[in-house]
Amino acid sequence: DNPRTAAVILAGGAGERSGISGGKQLLKLNGKPVMTWAAEAFDAVPDVGLIVVVVPEERIEEYCKVAIDPYPFVTPIAIASSGELRQESSFNGVNRVPSNYEFIAVHDGARPLVTPELVGHAISELKGNLDADGVVVGYSAIDTLKVVNDHQIIGTPDREAFWVAQTPQVFRSDIIREAHAMALAEGFIGTDDSSLVERAGGMVYLVEGPRDNIKVTMPEDIVTVDAALRARWIDQEI
């Protein structure tokens, strides 16, 4: 059975908020670059037949040398150039996927705690729901949320209606291509790929994922993620 899913891993972010010079993607946590941990999760999923890594054009050689070449990937890896915005990077990655793939999974390269089980679960949820154009991994909000205007609280919405969206986000490939093309043509900028599909009229469903699938964004995230990767590694060794 030929793999029907391609993965697009967005590793082009400058990572200014993380305070790491050279960005967070190549930062080694528990002995491997952040981006490598993310890519390895997709590499271990049988239905993923291609991994497209989206990186800054001027650093392609460096990224390959540090985060890809030293590791024994089984899945073919293609490279696409990142853009100024996340959306441009995703567009470039999606367009690098050959048309014979039915599904495209988009993932933040700065989420190294993603597991093959989570990726496989998201793909199978989309395959099993013919009404769905996409699925987004996330979790329900547990904190009280406030609507704020200029630091003043103007409302407290019912948090049961709110979920925190993460990645992977998996879509039917023709739908995500159309959604990106429409957004580009109309100058719309969304904060994630799902927002483009939603805007194009697509049906996207949420799949519950673990709350520890965090994105390395702030300096304090580095300690948390490193500890989690070490704990997993120790568990596997026992």
N, C-alpha and C positions, 0 to 999 in steps of 0.2 A: 504494500500500500504506500503510494508516494506521499511524502509530506505535503500538506496543503497550506501550511502557515509560514509566513516569513516574519522575522522580528526586525524592528527598527529600533536601535538603541541610540538615544540622543545623548551624545557626550561632548557637545560643543560649547556648553555654558562656560562663561568666564569664571563663575564662582566667586564674584567679588565679596558676597556676604560671608563666605566661609573664611575669608582672611588668609587663604592659602595662595602663595605666589605660584603662578603657573596653573591655577585651577585645581579643583578637587578630584577630577576624574582619574588622575595618575597618582594621587596620594595613596600610599600603601597602608592598608589596614590588615592586621593579622597576616602580613607577608605578601599580600597581593594588591594591585591597584583596585580602587573602588569600581572602576568600569569593568575590570576583568571579572570580579565577583558577579556583577549583573549579567554579563554576557555568558558566563558559565552556566547560569540557571537555565537560560534558553537553549544552550548547547546540549543540555541533558534531556530535553523534551523531544520524544520521537517525531512528533508532528511538525516540528520546526525544521525546515529544510534549507533555510538561508538566514544569516544574520547580517543585517546592514548596520554598520557602525558609522554614525554621523559625527565627524570631528572637524576642527578648524583646518582649512586647506593648507595653511602654512605649517601645520604641525602633524600632518599625516604620518610622515616617516617616524617622528618621535613617538606618537601614540602606538604605532604598530610595533616598534622596537621594544617599548616598555610594557604595553598592556596586552598585546595579542601574540606576537611571535614566540615569546618564551613559554607559552602555555599550550597544552595538547588539545586544541579544539578539533572536534570531529566534523561539526557543521561548517560548510563553506562560509567564509566571511567576505563581504564586499564593503567598500568604503564609499561614503558620500560626504560632500563638503557641507559644513554647517553654515547657517546664515546669521544675520544680525540678530534676528528674533528666533525664539524657540519654534514658532510656527513655520518660519522659512526652513529651519533645519528639518522639521518633521516632513514638510513638503518635499524637500530634496531626498530624504530617506525613502519616503513612500514611492516617489518616482523612480527610485533605483531598483524597486522590486519588479521582477518580470511578471507579465500578465497571467502566467499559469498558476500563480498562487491565489487561492480563494480568500484567504484571511491574512490580515496584517496586524501584528501585535506591536504597539508602540510602548516603549519603556524609557524611563529616565535613567541614564547611565549612573546617576548619583544615588540610586536606590539599590545598594549592594545586598540588602537582606532578602530580596525576592528569592523564592524557592522554585525549583522545577514543578513541585506539586501545585503551587499557586498558579503558575503559568498554564500548566495542563488543565487545571480546573476552569480557569477563565475561558480557554479555547473551547473546552467541551460544553460549557454553559451556552456559548454562542451557537455552537453547532446544533445543540439540542433544542434551541428556541427559534423556530422558523420566523417568528414575528420580529425578532431582534436584528437590528443592523449593527449593533455593537454592545459590548459589555465593558464596564469600568469596575476595577477593583477599588473598594473603599470600605469605610466603617461608619457606623452611626455616631453622630456627635454625642459625646458624654458630658461635655461642659455646658454650662448655661451660656447661651449666645446673646449678644446685645447688638442692636442697631444703633450706630453712633453717628452723629453729625457734629464735627468740630469739637470732639471730645465729650459732647453731651449725649447721654443715653436718651434715645427717643423711642425705644421699643425693646421688648423682650419676646422674640418669637418662640413658638413651640419647637423645642429642639428635636422632637421626634420626626419632624419633616426634613431635617438636615443631616446630610452625610458628608464625610470628608473624602474627596476623590483622590485616588492615588494612580499609580500605574503598576502593572500593565493595563492598557486599554486595548481591547481586541475588536476589530471591525471587519465586516465583509469588504474585500479590497476595492470593489467597484464603487461602493458607497463612500469610503474615506477619500478616494481619489476625486470623486465628484464634489464632495464637501470642501476639500482643499481648493479645488479649481474655482468654486463659487465664492469662497472667502477671498481668494486672491483677486478675482474679477471685481468684487464689490468693496475691496479695501477693508474687510472686516478682520479684526484681530481678536482671537479668543485666547483664553488662558490655558486651555488644553485641547486635545484633538476632539474629545467628545463634544465640546461646545460648538465645534464646526458642524459635526454631524447632526446635533440637535437642531441647530439653526437651519440646516438644509431639510428638516422635516423627518429625520431618521429617528427610529425608536432605539433608545439606548437603555440598558438595564444595569443595575448595580449588583455586583457580586461581593459578598462579604469577605474581606481579607483580614489578616492579622494587623494589629495596630503597630507592630514593630517594623513594618515595611516602610521605614522613614527615609526621607531624602536628606542627604548630607548637605545642609544649607548654612547652618551657623557653626561657629567653632565648637560649641558644646555638643553638637551632634556627633562629632568625630569620636569623642570618648565613648559615647553610648553605643555607636555602631561597632566600634572596634571591640568593645567588651562582648557585644552580642555575637560577633563573628568568632571570637575566641571561645565563647561558651559552646557554640555549635560544633566547632572543631574538636573540642574536648569530648563532647557527647559522642561524636562519630568515632573517636579513638577508643572509647571505653568498650 
